[in-house]
């Protein structure tokens, strides 16, 4: 029962207390580059979750056989294998979104979130804990991208669209909101502005919670 609690805490930590983007400030390059729409955030997040779960799984299973002096090499080869699979799957099933994401899917290979979780958790922990950590951090990363993407797309484009073929779209009334005035939100400066504001809100919340707990 104690192990289950520990695994659950590890999962929750990746979502909130140690969110890789909003708390640890890891993976800033893809976060800033692809968070201009909620659709991009979902697809990139799904790719990262897949790679993170599979790399943690393999690393944990082999943790007693990996020699210290080659562990980074093993991590990189493992991650590269699953990134290639993810990239090919995205091109096969969501080609248009894959084109928008450009080189940032292959660059998951050097994403510090993936390598960090392998080094900090998977190489030292049981399979259950490693998977809990991977799922928590992966979903936490996806949540952060979707929050940023929703804010930027809503203000910059006047609505949200998730996979046009599925018909999931929602737009603000153009009579009451003029998105062209906020077009900067879907441009690079909007990424920095939105990320800074969201991180500020998160830090303020955490500070108040810590103060209340004290």
N, C-alpha and C positions, 0 to 999 in steps of 0.2 A: 504493500500500500504506500509505503514511503517513496518507493521508486516511481510509482504512478504520479504522486504529488510532485516530485522533482521534475519529472518529464513535463507535466502540465505547466509548472512554473517556468521551465526552459522555453516552452512554446509561447507562453504569454509574454515573456521578456522580449522576444523578437518582435512581437506586435507593438508593444508599448514602451516599457522601461528602457529597452536597448534597441529601439527601432533603428535599423541600419542607416536610414536617410535622415530622419528628423532628430535623432539623438546622437548617433555615432558619426554622422556626416560622412558616410562612406558611399561610394558609387556616385559621386557628384556629376561626373561627366555624362553618363546616360540619363541621369535624373534631369539635368538642365536641358539636354538635347532633345529628348523624346516626350517630355511632359506637356506638349502643346495641345494634346487632346486626350480624352479619357480612353479612346480606342487604342491609341499607341501605348498608353500606360498598361492597359490590360494585356496586350500581346507581349510587350517586353517583360512584364511581370510574370506571365505564364512561362516564358522561356527561362527566366532566372529561377523560378521555383523548380522547374524540371531539372535544370543543371545542378542547382544547389542540393536538391534531394538525392539525385543519383551520385554526385561526387561525394557527399557525406556518407552515403550508404557504402560505396566501394571503399572509401578511406577507413571507415569504422570496421568493416569486415577484415581488412588487411592490416589493421593498426599494429598487430603484434609481429608482423612480418616486414614492415617497412623500416628500413635502416634510416637513422637520423640524417646521414649525409646525403641521402637521395630523396628525402621526403618531398622537397619542393618540386623536383623533377616529376615525381609520381603524381603529385597534385596537379601539375600543369598538364601532363599527358591525359589524366583522367578527365579533367575539366574540358580540355580541347575536344576529346571524343564526344562528349555529350553536347557541347556547343555545336559541333558539326551536325549532329542528329537534329537538334532543335532548329538550326538554321535551315536545313533541308526541308523539315516539316512545315515551317512557316512559309517557305517559298511554294510548297506544294498546295497548301490549304488556304492561306491568307496572303496571296502574292502581293496585292496592292498595299497592304499594311507593311509587309516585309520590305517593299521598296521604300516606303516612308522612313522606316527605321534605319535603312542603309547599313553602314558598317558597324552600327552599335550592337547588333546581335553577335557577330563574330568577336567583337571586343569584350564580350562577357568572359572570354578566356582569361583576360587580365583584370577582371573586376575584383577589386580588393575585398568585396563582401564574400565572394565564393572562397577565395584563398584563406581569408580570415577565419571563416567558420570551420574549414578543414583543419587549420593549424591550432585553433583555440579549443575546439570541441571534438570534432570527429576522430582525430588521431589519438585522443585520450579517453574517449567515452564509449559506452555501450551502443549497440545499434538503435535501440529505442530512443535513447537520449539524443543521439545524433540526428535521427529523423525528426524528432520533435523540434530540435533547434533549427534544422533546415526549413521545415514548414513554417515555423514562427517567423524567422527572418525573411523568408521568401514572400510570405503573405504580407508581412510588414512593409517590405519594399514595394510590393504591388499597391498596397493601400496608399502609401505616400505618393507614388506616381499618379494614381487615380485622383487623389485629392487635388494635387497640383494641376493635373490635366483638366479636371472638371472646372476649377476656378478660371483657368486661363482660357479654356474653350468657351465657357459661358460668357465671360466678359469680352473676349476678343472676337468671337464669331457669332455671339448672340444665341447660342443653343448647344445642345449635346447630341452627338450622333455616334451610335455604336453599331458598326457593321451595317451599312446601308441595305444590304441584301436581306437582313433580318427585320428591317423596318423599325428599328429602335431609334427614335429621334424625338427630340423635344426642343422647342425654340421659344425664346421670349417674344413678347408682342413688339414688333418693330415700331408701333405707335408710341410705346412708352419707354423703349430702350433702343438706343442707336449704337450698335456694336462697332461701327466704323470709328467712333471716337475712342474706342478702347483697343484698337488693332495692335497696339504695342504689346498687349498681353500675350499674343501668340507669336511674338518676335523674341529674339534672345534676351533683350532687356527685361521683358516680362517674366522670363524664367527666373532671373536673379531676384526681381522684385517680389514675386509670389513666394519663392522659396524662403526668402528672408522674413517675410511677414508670417508665414506658417510656422517656421522655426521659432520666431519670437513668441507667437501664441503658445506653442508647445512648452517653451522654456518658462513662460509666465505661469502656465498651469502647473508645471512640475514644481516650481518654486513655491507656489501657494500650497500645493499638496504637502510638500516637505515641511513647510512652516506650520501647517495645521497638524501634521503628524507629530511635530516636536512639541 
